[in-house]
Amino acid sequence: MRTTVGIVGGGPAGLLLARMLHRAGVDCVVLESRTREYVEHRQRAGMLEQGTVDALRACGAADRLEAQGLVHRGIELRFAGERHRIDFPALTGGRTVTIYAQTEIVKDLVGLQLAEGPPLLFEAEALAVEKPDSDAPVVRFRHEGREQTLACDWVAGCDGFHGVSRRAFPAATSRTYARDYPYSWLGILADVPPSCEELIYARGERGFALHSMRSPSVSRLYLQVPNGTDAADWSDERIWDELAARFAIDADWTLARGPITAKSVTPMRSHVHEPMRHGRLLLAGDAAHIVPPTGAKGLNLAVSDVSVLARALTEVHRTGSTQLIDRYSELCLSRVWQATRFSYDMTRMLHAQPNGDAFESRMQLARLRRITASRHAAAELAANYTGPPLAV
């Protein structure tokens, strides 16, 4: 097989990149190791910055998002029995965020890709990216029981944290910055209307909790739990009781309960790989960086990456200029590190310390008090949460 851009990974980053390249007239092939059913039902974040919504709209992938997405104008912070709302439009000059599940974004992009776009091969396992520092990189993959090769001008590694693309970077010129956190999230999906109109971030001595949603009839909630927790050890009743305790405030508010349809445990980590380009191999999304979900930045960073990458590859294809692609890593990493900082700060501010550190607990309360008492501090949180405009 031969194409201009070989895209390794058919998650939201790879699919959106393929959509953008297709509309720009650049040939590409997407290789996805999993089945279509698995990819379309893989649960991930669902909070979209305005720049992400704009990117999906610009490439014709926002019809269902426009009809079904839930526009949110703020979040609520809960601590010490109090509730405090952060008003995004008032603090950012009108910016908002939108709740629309990543599973639905992937379904939208897969449907468009299969109907209009270049080849998308499911159950095509990438084995290696070879000769990335040459003018003719190759992706070796296994599909339909036999090993094949995809010859490319460029390779986009969108295959996530455990993919093969990052392994093709030489160790001598690569740097990895990482932080593992001493807690995880137990997440549930429940067939019950949300008990709130906007996301609730709750900090307490029992641990952190987050109330989110997927639709007007489906709630998504999270509990801070110790690393190594088995979701099967938590009964439905225990989960709802713990959520109710962590969201409790000194006011009349009740957490609605309903059937839990899914449970999972997510470790918390920060991970940044530098650079994001080696020769003609470019990383995007989780292949290059991971952030804890507290700041809701993972999907939005992936969209930012591929927006830059699509424009850079289009520029090379149309004019031969490498000016933008030569700056790809620099442009993306600037935003990545700011999102990593914000996610780290949110995580440290809201999660109970496993060792019961009383000093750190008081520091958390001091940070929260400053945000809720200072318009300047609240505006900084709102600006980071809603996200800056896309780089290009």
The 8 nearest C-alpha neighbors of each residue, nearest first, counted from 0:
[[1, 149, 150, 148, 2, 147, 151, 28],
 [0, 2, 150, 149, 151, 3, 148, 5],
 [3, 1, 151, 27, 4, 26, 150, 5],
 [2, 4, 152, 151, 26, 27, 153, 5],
 [5, 3, 27, 153, 154, 151, 2, 152],
 [4, 6, 154, 28, 27, 151, 155, 153],
 [7, 5, 29, 155, 154, 28, 13, 8],
 [6, 8, 30, 156, 157, 158, 29, 155],
 [9, 7, 158, 31, 157, 13, 30, 10],
 [10, 8, 31, 13, 14, 29, 30, 11],
 [9, 11, 13, 12, 8, 14, 105, 38],
 [10, 12, 14, 13, 105, 15, 9, 104],
 [13, 11, 15, 301, 10, 14, 157, 16],
 [14, 12, 9, 16, 157, 8, 10, 15],
 [15, 13, 17, 11, 16, 9, 12, 10],
 [16, 14, 18, 17, 12, 13, 11, 19],
 [15, 17, 19, 13, 18, 14, 305, 309],
 [18, 16, 14, 20, 15, 19, 21, 13],
 [17, 19, 15, 21, 16, 20, 14, 22],
 [18, 20, 16, 22, 17, 21, 58, 15],
 [21, 19, 23, 25, 17, 22, 18, 309],
 [22, 20, 24, 18, 23, 19, 25, 17],
 [21, 23, 19, 20, 24, 18, 58, 25],
 [22, 24, 20, 21, 25, 19, 313, 309],
 [25, 23, 21, 22, 20, 26, 313, 19],
 [24, 26, 20, 21, 23, 27, 313, 3],
 [27, 25, 3, 2, 4, 21, 24, 117],
 [26, 28, 4, 2, 5, 3, 117, 25],
 [27, 29, 118, 5, 6, 117, 119, 30],
 [30, 28, 6, 119, 7, 120, 118, 9],
 [29, 31, 7, 120, 123, 8, 6, 119],
 [32, 30, 9, 8, 121, 123, 33, 122],
 [31, 33, 124, 122, 123, 121, 30, 125],
 [34, 32, 122, 31, 121, 37, 38, 35],
 [35, 33, 37, 36, 121, 122, 38, 32],
 [34, 36, 38, 37, 39, 121, 33, 122],
 [37, 35, 39, 34, 38, 40, 33, 41],
 [36, 38, 34, 40, 35, 39, 41, 33],
 [39, 37, 35, 41, 36, 40, 34, 33],
 [38, 40, 36, 102, 37, 106, 105, 41],
 [41, 39, 37, 38, 102, 42, 36, 103],
 [40, 42, 38, 39, 37, 102, 43, 101],
 [43, 41, 40, 102, 101, 44, 100, 39],
 [42, 44, 101, 41, 45, 102, 100, 298],
 [45, 43, 101, 46, 100, 295, 298, 42],
 [44, 46, 100, 99, 101, 98, 47, 43],
 [47, 45, 98, 97, 44, 295, 99, 48],
 [48, 46, 97, 96, 51, 98, 45, 52],
 [47, 49, 96, 51, 385, 50, 386, 299],
 [48, 50, 52, 51, 96, 53, 47, 95],
 [51, 49, 53, 48, 52, 388, 389, 54],
 [52, 50, 54, 48, 53, 49, 47, 299],
 [53, 51, 49, 55, 50, 54, 56, 47],
 [52, 54, 50, 56, 51, 55, 57, 49],
 [55, 53, 51, 57, 56, 52, 50, 58],
 [56, 54, 60, 52, 61, 58, 57, 53],
 [55, 57, 61, 53, 59, 54, 58, 60],
 [58, 56, 54, 55, 59, 53, 60, 61],
 [59, 57, 55, 56, 60, 19, 54, 18],
 [58, 60, 56, 57, 61, 55, 62, 18],
 [61, 59, 55, 58, 56, 62, 107, 108],
 [60, 62, 56, 64, 55, 63, 65, 59],
 [63, 61, 65, 64, 60, 66, 59, 56],
 [64, 62, 66, 65, 61, 67, 68, 107],
 [63, 65, 68, 61, 67, 66, 62, 99],
 [66, 64, 62, 63, 68, 67, 61, 56],
 [65, 67, 63, 64, 68, 62, 61, 69],
 [66, 68, 64, 63, 65, 69, 99, 214],
 [69, 67, 64, 99, 98, 65, 97, 66],
 [68, 70, 98, 97, 71, 67, 99, 214],
 [69, 71, 97, 96, 68, 98, 72, 95],
 [72, 70, 96, 73, 97, 95, 197, 69],
 [71, 73, 95, 87, 86, 88, 70, 96],
 [74, 72, 86, 87, 85, 71, 197, 84],
 [75, 73, 198, 85, 197, 84, 199, 76],
 [74, 76, 84, 199, 83, 85, 200, 198],
 [77, 75, 200, 83, 82, 201, 199, 84],
 [78, 76, 201, 82, 81, 200, 202, 83],
 [77, 79, 202, 80, 81, 201, 203, 76],
 [78, 80, 81, 203, 77, 248, 202, 364],
 [79, 81, 248, 249, 78, 247, 77, 82],
 [82, 80, 78, 79, 77, 248, 249, 83],
 [81, 83, 77, 76, 75, 84, 78, 80],
 [84, 82, 76, 75, 77, 371, 85, 81],
 [85, 83, 75, 74, 86, 76, 82, 73],
 [84, 86, 73, 74, 75, 87, 83, 377],
 [87, 85, 73, 89, 88, 84, 90, 72],
 [86, 88, 73, 90, 72, 381, 89, 91],
 [93, 89, 87, 94, 91, 92, 90, 86],
 [90, 88, 87, 86, 91, 92, 93, 94],
 [89, 91, 378, 87, 88, 92, 86, 381],
 [92, 90, 88, 93, 94, 87, 89, 382],
 [91, 93, 88, 89, 90, 94, 87, 382],
 [88, 92, 94, 91, 89, 95, 87, 90],
 [95, 93, 88, 91, 92, 87, 385, 49],
 [94, 96, 72, 71, 87, 385, 88, 49],
 [97, 95, 48, 71, 47, 49, 70, 385],
 [98, 96, 70, 47, 69, 71, 46, 68],
 [97, 99, 46, 69, 45, 68, 47, 70],
 [100, 98, 68, 45, 97, 46, 213, 101],
 [101, 99, 45, 102, 103, 213, 44, 98],
 [100, 102, 104, 45, 103, 43, 44, 105],
 [101, 103, 105, 100, 39, 104, 40, 106],
 [104, 102, 106, 101, 105, 100, 107, 99],
 [105, 103, 101, 107, 106, 102, 108, 100],
 [104, 106, 108, 102, 103, 107, 11, 39],
 [107, 105, 103, 109, 104, 108, 39, 110],
 [108, 106, 104, 110, 105, 109, 103, 111],
 [107, 109, 105, 111, 110, 106, 112, 14],
 [110, 108, 112, 106, 111, 107, 105, 113],
 [111, 109, 107, 113, 108, 112, 106, 114],
 [110, 112, 114, 108, 109, 113, 115, 107],
 [113, 111, 116, 109, 115, 110, 114, 108],
 [112, 114, 110, 111, 115, 116, 109, 119],
 [115, 113, 111, 112, 110, 116, 109, 117],
 [116, 114, 112, 111, 113, 117, 110, 21],
 [115, 117, 112, 113, 21, 114, 111, 118],
 [116, 118, 28, 27, 119, 112, 21, 26],
 [119, 117, 28, 29, 120, 116, 27, 113],
 [120, 118, 29, 28, 30, 121, 117, 113],
 [121, 119, 30, 123, 31, 29, 118, 122],
 [120, 122, 31, 123, 34, 33, 32, 35],
 [123, 121, 32, 33, 34, 31, 124, 142],
 [124, 122, 142, 32, 121, 31, 30, 141],
 [123, 125, 32, 141, 140, 122, 126, 31],
 [124, 126, 140, 127, 139, 123, 141, 32],
 [125, 127, 140, 139, 124, 163, 141, 128],
 [128, 126, 139, 125, 163, 138, 129, 140],
 [127, 129, 138, 137, 167, 164, 139, 131],
 [128, 130, 137, 131, 136, 127, 138, 167],
 [129, 131, 136, 132, 133, 137, 128, 135],
 [132, 130, 136, 279, 133, 280, 278, 129],
 [131, 133, 278, 130, 279, 277, 134, 136],
 [132, 134, 135, 130, 131, 136, 278, 279],
 [135, 133, 136, 152, 132, 279, 131, 130],
 [134, 136, 133, 152, 151, 137, 150, 130],
 [137, 135, 131, 130, 151, 129, 133, 150],
 [138, 136, 150, 129, 149, 128, 151, 139],
 [139, 137, 128, 149, 148, 127, 129, 140],
 [138, 140, 148, 127, 126, 147, 125, 137],
 [141, 139, 125, 126, 124, 147, 146, 148],
 [140, 142, 146, 124, 145, 123, 147, 144],
 [143, 141, 123, 144, 145, 122, 146, 140],
 [144, 142, 145, 141, 123, 122, 146, 121],
 [145, 143, 142, 141, 146, 123, 147, 122],
 [146, 144, 141, 142, 143, 147, 140, 123],
 [145, 147, 141, 140, 142, 144, 148, 139],
 [148, 146, 140, 141, 139, 145, 149, 142],
 [147, 149, 139, 138, 140, 150, 0, 137],
 [148, 150, 0, 138, 137, 1, 151, 139],
 [149, 151, 137, 1, 0, 136, 148, 2],
 [152, 150, 2, 3, 153, 4, 136, 5],
 [151, 153, 3, 135, 4, 136, 134, 154],
 [154, 152, 4, 279, 151, 280, 5, 3],
 [153, 155, 5, 280, 4, 6, 279, 156],
 [156, 154, 6, 281, 282, 280, 157, 5],
 [155, 157, 282, 7, 164, 158, 281, 283],
 [158, 156, 8, 283, 13, 7, 159, 286],
 [159, 157, 8, 162, 7, 156, 286, 164],
 [160, 158, 286, 285, 162, 161, 157, 284],
 [159, 161, 286, 285, 162, 158, 287, 289],
 [162, 160, 159, 163, 158, 286, 165, 285],
 [163, 161, 158, 159, 160, 164, 286, 165],
 [162, 164, 166, 165, 127, 126, 161, 125],
 [165, 163, 156, 166, 167, 162, 128, 158],
 [164, 166, 167, 168, 163, 286, 162, 282],
 [167, 165, 163, 164, 168, 169, 162, 127],
 [166, 168, 165, 164, 128, 169, 163, 129],
 [167, 169, 166, 165, 277, 170, 173, 164],
 [170, 168, 171, 172, 173, 167, 166, 277],
 [169, 171, 173, 172, 168, 174, 166, 167],
 [170, 172, 169, 173, 174, 168, 175, 273],
 [171, 173, 170, 169, 174, 168, 274, 273],
 [174, 172, 170, 273, 171, 169, 274, 168],
 [173, 175, 273, 272, 176, 172, 274, 170],
 [176, 174, 272, 271, 273, 177, 173, 270],
 [175, 177, 271, 270, 272, 174, 178, 269],
 [178, 176, 270, 269, 175, 271, 179, 268],
 [177, 179, 269, 268, 180, 270, 176, 267],
 [180, 178, 268, 267, 269, 181, 177, 266],
 [179, 181, 267, 182, 268, 178, 183, 266],
 [182, 180, 226, 179, 225, 353, 183, 267],
 [183, 181, 225, 226, 180, 224, 223, 267],
 [182, 184, 266, 224, 226, 267, 265, 223],
 [185, 183, 223, 265, 222, 264, 224, 186],
 [184, 186, 264, 222, 221, 263, 224, 223],
 [187, 185, 221, 263, 262, 220, 184, 264],
 [186, 188, 262, 261, 220, 219, 189, 221],
 [187, 189, 219, 261, 260, 259, 218, 220],
 [190, 188, 259, 218, 258, 260, 191, 217],
 [191, 189, 217, 258, 257, 216, 259, 218],
 [190, 192, 257, 217, 216, 189, 218, 193],
 [193, 191, 216, 217, 215, 218, 194, 190],
 [194, 192, 218, 195, 212, 191, 215, 217],
 [195, 193, 254, 255, 192, 196, 253, 210],
 [194, 196, 193, 197, 198, 199, 210, 211],
 [195, 197, 198, 194, 193, 71, 74, 199],
 [196, 198, 74, 195, 71, 199, 73, 75],
 [197, 199, 211, 74, 210, 75, 200, 195],
 [198, 200, 75, 210, 209, 76, 74, 201],
 [201, 199, 209, 76, 77, 75, 208, 198],
 [202, 200, 77, 208, 207, 76, 78, 246],
 [201, 203, 207, 349, 78, 77, 206, 350],
 [204, 202, 206, 205, 78, 207, 245, 201],
 [203, 205, 206, 351, 202, 207, 360, 245],
 [206, 204, 203, 245, 351, 207, 202, 244],
 [207, 205, 351, 203, 204, 223, 350, 202],
 [206, 208, 202, 350, 223, 201, 349, 222],
 [209, 207, 222, 201, 221, 223, 200, 245],
 [210, 208, 200, 221, 199, 220, 201, 211],
 [211, 209, 220, 199, 198, 219, 221, 208],
 [212, 210, 219, 198, 220, 218, 209, 199],
 [211, 213, 218, 219, 214, 217, 193, 210],
 [212, 214, 217, 218, 100, 219, 99, 98],
 [215, 213, 217, 216, 212, 218, 69, 99],
 [214, 216, 192, 217, 193, 213, 212, 218],
 [215, 217, 192, 214, 191, 190, 218, 193],
 [218, 216, 190, 214, 191, 213, 192, 189],
 [219, 217, 212, 193, 189, 213, 188, 191],
 [218, 220, 212, 188, 211, 187, 213, 210],
 [221, 219, 210, 187, 209, 211, 186, 218],
 [220, 222, 186, 209, 185, 208, 184, 187],
 [223, 221, 208, 185, 184, 207, 224, 186],
 [222, 224, 184, 207, 206, 183, 208, 185],
 [223, 225, 183, 184, 182, 222, 185, 226],
 [226, 224, 182, 228, 183, 227, 181, 223],
 [227, 225, 182, 183, 228, 181, 224, 266],
 [226, 228, 225, 229, 183, 266, 182, 224],
 [227, 229, 226, 225, 230, 224, 264, 232],
 [228, 230, 231, 232, 227, 264, 233, 263],
 [231, 229, 232, 233, 263, 262, 264, 228],
 [230, 232, 229, 233, 234, 262, 228, 263],
 [233, 231, 230, 229, 234, 228, 237, 235],
 [232, 234, 231, 230, 237, 238, 235, 229],
 [235, 233, 237, 236, 238, 232, 231, 230],
 [234, 236, 238, 237, 239, 233, 259, 258],
 [237, 235, 239, 234, 238, 240, 233, 241],
 [236, 238, 240, 234, 235, 239, 233, 241],
 [237, 239, 235, 241, 236, 240, 242, 234],
 [240, 238, 242, 236, 241, 237, 243, 235],
 [241, 239, 237, 243, 238, 242, 236, 244],
 [240, 242, 244, 238, 243, 239, 237, 245],
 [243, 241, 239, 245, 244, 240, 238, 246],
 [242, 244, 240, 246, 241, 245, 247, 254],
 [245, 243, 241, 247, 242, 246, 240, 205],
 [244, 246, 242, 247, 243, 241, 208, 203],
 [245, 247, 243, 244, 201, 242, 248, 208],
 [246, 248, 244, 245, 243, 80, 249, 252],
 [249, 247, 80, 250, 81, 246, 82, 252],
 [248, 250, 80, 81, 247, 251, 252, 82],
 [251, 249, 248, 252, 81, 247, 80, 82],
 [250, 252, 253, 249, 248, 247, 254, 80],
 [253, 251, 250, 254, 248, 247, 249, 194],
 [254, 252, 255, 251, 194, 243, 247, 246],
 [253, 255, 194, 243, 256, 252, 246, 242],
 [256, 254, 194, 253, 257, 191, 193, 192],
 [257, 255, 254, 191, 239, 258, 189, 190],
 [256, 258, 191, 190, 189, 259, 255, 192],
 [259, 257, 189, 190, 260, 191, 256, 235],
 [258, 260, 189, 188, 261, 257, 190, 187],
 [259, 261, 189, 188, 258, 190, 262, 187],
 [262, 260, 188, 187, 259, 263, 189, 186],
 [263, 261, 187, 186, 230, 188, 185, 264],
 [262, 264, 186, 185, 230, 265, 187, 261],
 [263, 265, 185, 184, 186, 230, 183, 266],
 [264, 266, 184, 183, 267, 185, 263, 186],
 [267, 265, 183, 184, 268, 264, 226, 182],
 [268, 266, 291, 180, 183, 179, 265, 182],
 [269, 267, 179, 291, 178, 180, 290, 270],
 [268, 270, 290, 178, 289, 177, 291, 179],
 [269, 271, 177, 289, 288, 176, 268, 178],
 [272, 270, 288, 176, 175, 287, 177, 289],
 [273, 271, 175, 287, 174, 274, 288, 176],
 [274, 272, 174, 275, 173, 175, 271, 287],
 [273, 275, 276, 328, 272, 173, 174, 277],
 [274, 276, 328, 282, 273, 281, 287, 272],
 [277, 275, 281, 274, 280, 328, 282, 278],
 [276, 278, 280, 279, 168, 281, 132, 131],
 [277, 279, 132, 131, 280, 276, 133, 281],
 [280, 278, 153, 131, 132, 277, 154, 281],
 [279, 281, 154, 277, 131, 278, 276, 155],
 [280, 282, 276, 155, 275, 156, 154, 279],
 [283, 281, 156, 275, 287, 155, 286, 157],
 [284, 282, 157, 304, 287, 286, 156, 301],
 [285, 283, 301, 286, 287, 12, 157, 288],
 [286, 284, 159, 288, 287, 160, 289, 283],
 [285, 287, 159, 160, 284, 158, 157, 283],
 [288, 286, 272, 285, 282, 283, 284, 271],
 [287, 289, 271, 285, 270, 286, 272, 284],
 [290, 288, 270, 269, 285, 271, 297, 268],
 [289, 291, 269, 339, 297, 268, 292, 342],
 [290, 292, 267, 268, 293, 269, 342, 289],
 [291, 293, 295, 294, 290, 296, 297, 342],
 [294, 292, 291, 295, 346, 342, 345, 296],
 [293, 295, 342, 292, 296, 345, 384, 341],
 [296, 294, 292, 293, 297, 46, 44, 298],
 [295, 297, 299, 294, 298, 300, 338, 292],
 [298, 296, 300, 299, 295, 290, 301, 289],
 [299, 297, 301, 300, 296, 302, 44, 284],
 [298, 300, 302, 296, 301, 297, 51, 303],
 [301, 299, 303, 297, 302, 298, 296, 304],
 [300, 302, 284, 298, 304, 299, 303, 12],
 [303, 301, 299, 305, 300, 304, 306, 51],
 [302, 304, 300, 306, 301, 305, 389, 299],
 [305, 303, 301, 302, 307, 306, 283, 331],
 [304, 306, 308, 307, 302, 16, 303, 309],
 [305, 307, 303, 309, 308, 304, 302, 310],
 [308, 306, 305, 310, 304, 309, 391, 311],
 [307, 309, 305, 311, 310, 306, 312, 304],
 [310, 308, 312, 306, 311, 307, 305, 20],
 [309, 311, 313, 307, 308, 312, 314, 306],
 [310, 312, 324, 308, 314, 323, 313, 309],
 [313, 311, 315, 309, 314, 310, 308, 316],
 [312, 314, 316, 310, 311, 315, 309, 317],
 [313, 315, 311, 317, 312, 316, 318, 310],
 [316, 314, 319, 320, 312, 313, 318, 317],
 [315, 317, 313, 314, 319, 318, 312, 25],
 [318, 316, 314, 315, 313, 319, 320, 312],
 [319, 317, 320, 315, 314, 316, 313, 321],
 [318, 320, 315, 316, 317, 321, 314, 313],
 [319, 321, 315, 318, 322, 314, 323, 316],
 [322, 320, 324, 323, 315, 325, 319, 314],
 [321, 323, 325, 320, 324, 326, 311, 315],
 [324, 322, 311, 326, 325, 321, 327, 314],
 [323, 325, 327, 311, 321, 326, 322, 312],
 [324, 326, 323, 322, 327, 321, 328, 329],
 [327, 325, 323, 324, 329, 328, 330, 322],
 [328, 326, 324, 330, 329, 325, 331, 323],
 [327, 329, 275, 331, 330, 326, 332, 274],
 [328, 330, 326, 332, 327, 331, 333, 274],
 [331, 329, 327, 328, 333, 332, 326, 390],
 [330, 332, 328, 333, 334, 329, 304, 335],
 [333, 331, 335, 334, 329, 330, 328, 336],
 [332, 334, 331, 335, 330, 336, 329, 337],
 [335, 333, 337, 332, 336, 331, 338, 330],
 [336, 334, 332, 338, 337, 333, 339, 331],
 [335, 337, 339, 338, 334, 333, 332, 340],
 [336, 338, 340, 334, 339, 335, 341, 333],
 [339, 337, 341, 335, 336, 340, 342, 334],
 [340, 338, 336, 342, 337, 341, 290, 335],
 [339, 341, 337, 343, 338, 342, 336, 344],
 [340, 342, 338, 344, 343, 339, 345, 337],
 [343, 341, 294, 339, 345, 344, 340, 293],
 [344, 342, 340, 346, 341, 345, 339, 347],
 [343, 345, 341, 347, 346, 342, 348, 340],
 [346, 344, 348, 342, 343, 347, 341, 349],
 [345, 347, 343, 344, 348, 349, 293, 342],
 [346, 348, 344, 345, 349, 350, 343, 363],
 [349, 347, 363, 345, 346, 344, 350, 366],
 [348, 350, 202, 346, 347, 207, 345, 351],
 [351, 349, 207, 206, 347, 346, 348, 352],
 [352, 350, 206, 204, 353, 207, 349, 203],
 [351, 353, 355, 354, 356, 350, 360, 359],
 [354, 352, 355, 351, 181, 182, 356, 225],
 [355, 353, 352, 356, 351, 357, 181, 359],
 [354, 356, 352, 353, 357, 351, 360, 359],
 [355, 357, 359, 354, 358, 352, 360, 353],
 [358, 356, 360, 359, 355, 361, 352, 362],
 [359, 357, 361, 360, 356, 362, 363, 355],
 [358, 360, 362, 361, 356, 357, 363, 352],
 [361, 359, 357, 363, 358, 362, 356, 364],
 [360, 362, 364, 358, 363, 359, 365, 357],
 [361, 363, 359, 365, 360, 364, 366, 358],
 [364, 362, 348, 360, 366, 361, 365, 359],
 [363, 365, 367, 361, 362, 366, 368, 360],
 [364, 366, 362, 368, 363, 367, 369, 361],
 [367, 365, 369, 363, 364, 368, 362, 370],
 [366, 368, 364, 370, 369, 365, 371, 363],
 [369, 367, 365, 371, 366, 370, 372, 364],
 [368, 370, 372, 366, 367, 371, 373, 365],
 [371, 369, 377, 376, 367, 368, 373, 372],
 [370, 372, 368, 369, 373, 367, 377, 83],
 [373, 371, 369, 370, 368, 374, 377, 376],
 [374, 372, 376, 375, 370, 369, 371, 377],
 [375, 373, 377, 376, 378, 372, 370, 371],
 [374, 376, 378, 373, 377, 379, 370, 90],
 [377, 375, 370, 379, 373, 378, 374, 380],
 [378, 376, 370, 374, 380, 379, 375, 381],
 [377, 379, 90, 381, 375, 376, 380, 374],
 [380, 378, 376, 382, 377, 381, 383, 375],
 [379, 381, 377, 383, 378, 382, 384, 376],
 [382, 380, 378, 384, 379, 383, 87, 385],
 [383, 381, 379, 385, 380, 384, 91, 386],
 [382, 384, 386, 380, 381, 385, 379, 341],
 [383, 385, 381, 386, 382, 380, 294, 295],
 [384, 386, 48, 382, 383, 96, 381, 95],
 [387, 385, 383, 384, 382, 48, 388, 49],
 [386, 388, 389, 385, 383, 382, 50, 390],
 [389, 387, 50, 390, 386, 49, 391, 48],
 [390, 388, 391, 50, 303, 387, 306, 51],
 [389, 391, 388, 307, 330, 303, 331, 306],
 [390, 389, 307, 306, 310, 388, 303, 330]]
